[in-house]
Amino acid sequence: MEELEKFHAEHGRVIGFIKQNPTTPAPHPNTGYQSWPFSNGRYRLFFKLVKGEEDMVYLLDAIDNRMVNIEVYPDNLMSSYEIDD
């Protein structure tokens, strides 16, 4: 339960930061999405700023950077090895 509360607090903190600084991270050239790490880099929050009469920030995804995340980072490789007989 403590880890969930810690995640929730960090997530709230990063959302507050993004709300105040939505143009700080540059958009990815291919997707147009922006992202910001939180919780000492363990997680990354993806979002998109849509400018208009009233700017809107859409939260798209949150990932755990300790995982492979092939959908987000298709060039990442999983370490593997072969067992010698």
C-alpha positions as semicolon CSV with decimal commas, in nm:
position;residue;x (nm);y (nm);z (nm)
1;M;0,000;0,000;0,000
2;E;0,289;0,236;0,077
3;E;0,429;0,197;-0,277
4;L;0,090;0,277;-0,430
5;E;0,058;0,590;-0,215
6;K;0,411;0,695;-0,314
7;F;0,331;0,643;-0,684
8;H;0,007;0,841;-0,647
9;A;0,189;1,132;-0,480
10;E;0,464;1,138;-0,745
11;H;0,207;1,111;-1,025
12;G;0,017;1,406;-0,879
13;R;0,338;1,605;-0,853
14;V;0,433;1,545;-1,218
15;I;0,081;1,633;-1,336
16;G;0,108;1,960;-1,145
17;F;0,444;2,027;-1,310
18;I;0,308;1,952;-1,659
19;K;0,006;2,172;-1,594
20;Q;0,238;2,464;-1,515
21;N;0,497;2,382;-1,785
22;P;0,323;2,206;-2,076
23;T;0,578;2,319;-2,334
24;T;0,889;2,220;-2,138
25;P;0,948;1,879;-2,297
26;A;0,989;1,890;-2,673
27;P;0,741;1,683;-2,875
28;H;0,878;1,362;-3,023
29;P;0,936;1,427;-3,396
30;N;0,744;1,117;-3,511
31;T;0,454;1,101;-3,266
32;G;0,415;1,460;-3,153
33;Y;0,382;1,330;-2,798
34;Q;0,571;1,480;-2,509
35;S;0,690;1,291;-2,204
36;W;0,832;1,357;-1,862
37;P;1,000;1,118;-1,619
38;F;0,896;1,101;-1,256
39;S;0,968;0,909;-0,938
40;N;1,346;0,936;-0,993
41;G;1,310;0,820;-1,354
42;R;1,129;0,497;-1,272
43;Y;0,814;0,604;-1,460
44;R;0,745;0,821;-1,764
45;L;0,423;1,007;-1,836
46;F;0,328;1,068;-2,200
47;F;0,103;1,356;-2,297
48;K;0,011;1,585;-2,584
49;L;-0,045;1,960;-2,569
50;V;-0,315;2,085;-2,806
51;K;-0,309;2,460;-2,846
52;G;-0,632;2,647;-2,905
53;E;-0,845;2,914;-2,742
54;E;-0,786;2,718;-2,426
55;D;-0,478;2,494;-2,432
56;M;-0,555;2,131;-2,344
57;V;-0,313;1,871;-2,211
58;Y;-0,413;1,512;-2,284
59;L;-0,253;1,243;-2,069
60;L;-0,182;0,945;-2,294
61;D;0,012;0,684;-2,103
62;A;0,234;0,613;-1,806
63;I;0,503;0,347;-1,830
64;D;0,742;0,177;-1,592
65;N;1,094;0,232;-1,728
66;R;1,207;-0,094;-1,567
67;M;1,004;-0,279;-1,829
68;V;1,094;-0,329;-2,196
69;N;0,803;-0,117;-2,333
70;I;0,839;-0,239;-2,691
71;E;0,533;-0,036;-2,799
72;V;0,704;0,285;-2,685
73;Y;1,067;0,195;-2,756
74;P;1,057;-0,052;-3,049
75;D;1,437;-0,056;-3,082
76;N;1,488;-0,181;-2,725
77;L;1,619;-0,533;-2,702
78;M;1,560;-0,787;-2,431
79;S;1,877;-0,941;-2,302
80;S;1,894;-1,310;-2,373
81;Y;2,144;-1,589;-2,348
82;E;2,185;-1,945;-2,459
83;I;2,256;-2,224;-2,216
84;D;2,547;-2,443;-2,317
85;D;2,477;-2,815;-2,280
